[in-house]
């Protein structure tokens, strides 16, 4: 899963910043319209939008980017349904990419999800019977 490049937005002109700040004063209610349809944002998304607008209202330059979740080996192993020792061995062999924070291993959640999907594909391919020359009766050709 690739991250989208950060987007930097310059601070608003002073008049626009003051008007936005005034609108946000004592309010955290934001209505979002997408293609003319009103959407109610969950609390976390609403808080992020209000924070973004408040920063723009103060005339600040704002950068919006994604943060990919990094997991400990124990968290990653739990997500994958494997032992953390087996997971560490897989990172040692380079089967799952790992990053180090000091001496601690961190694994991107996306890497574990990708590995799980690969495992499912391998299992599905193994479960698909190969052409064995059988007839509809189920008997093998001699």
N, C-alpha and C positions, 0 to 999 in steps of 0.2 A: 504494500500500500504506500503510494508516494504521497508525500506531504505537499500541499499547495504552497507556493512561495508566499512569503509574508507580503501584505499590502500595507503601504505607508500612505497615510492621508495627512496632509498638512493641516495645521490649525485653521479654524474658520476666521474670516475677517472679523474685526472687533464688533461691528454691529450685529452680525449673525450670531457670534458667540454670546453676546449679552442677551439677545432674544431667546436663544436656546436655553441658556442658564436660567433665565426668568421662567420659562415654560416648565423646566424641571424642578424648580424650587418647590419644596414640600410635596413632591409627587414622585411616585415610582411606577405610575401606570403608563404603559406604552401600548398603543394599538398598532398592529402590523397589518398592512394590506399587501397581498401578493396577487397580482393579476385581478385586482378588484375584490378579492375575497379576504374577509377579516380573519386573522389567526390569533388565538390567545397563546402566548408563549408560556412554557413551563417556567417556574420560579427562577431556576438557574440561568436560563436564556434571557429572561426579562432583566435580571440583575446585571448580566453582561452587557446587554444593550443600553440600559440606563447608565452604567458606568462609562461605556464608550461615549454616549451622548454628553454626559457630564464633563468628560475630559475635553471633548470638542468645544463644549460651552465655555470652558476656561481658556480656550485658544491654544490648547496643547496639540502637538503633532502626535498622531496615534498610529501604532503598528498593530495590525491584526494578523495573527498566525495560528497555526495548529500546534499542539503539543502532543506528541505521540507518547502513549503511556509506556513506561519502562517498568518491568517486573523483576522481582528478585527471582532466584532460581527456584525457591520454594513456591512462590506464587505461580510462576510459569509451569512448573511441574504439576501443580494442582489443576491448573486450567487444562493442561494436556492429558491429565489422568495417568501420569507416569511418576515414578519415583524421582526425587531430585538428584539422586546419584546417577541414574540413567540419563537424565537431562544434562547434567554436568559432563558426562562422558560424550554425549552427542555434541556439546559445544566444543569440547577438546578436539573432536574429530572434524569440526567445521561443518557439521550437518545443520546446525542452527547457529545463526550469527549471534555473537555476544559482544557487549561493550563492558569495559571495566571502569568502575568508579573507585579509584584507589585499588584495593585488592578485591573489591566486591564485584561480582558479575551482575550485569543487568541485561535483560532480554526484552526486545520490543514485543509488545502484545501482538502486533501484526505478524511477526515472525512465527509465533506459536500458532496463530490461526492459520497461517499459510501451511505450516507443517501438518496440522490436523487435516486440512483439506487434501493435501497430498496423500496422507495416509488413507483417507476415505476413497480417493480415486484408485489407489493401489489395491485396496480391499475389493472395490467394485470390479476392477479388471480381473482380479484373481477369482472372483465368484462367477464371472461370465464363462460358461462352458465353451471351450474351444471346439472348432469343427472337428468332430471325431469320426465322421463317416457313419453316423447312426441314421437309421431310417425312422419313420414316424412310429414304428412299433417298439422302438427302443433297443432293438438288437443291433449289435455291431456287425459291419460287413467283414467277412472273412478274407 
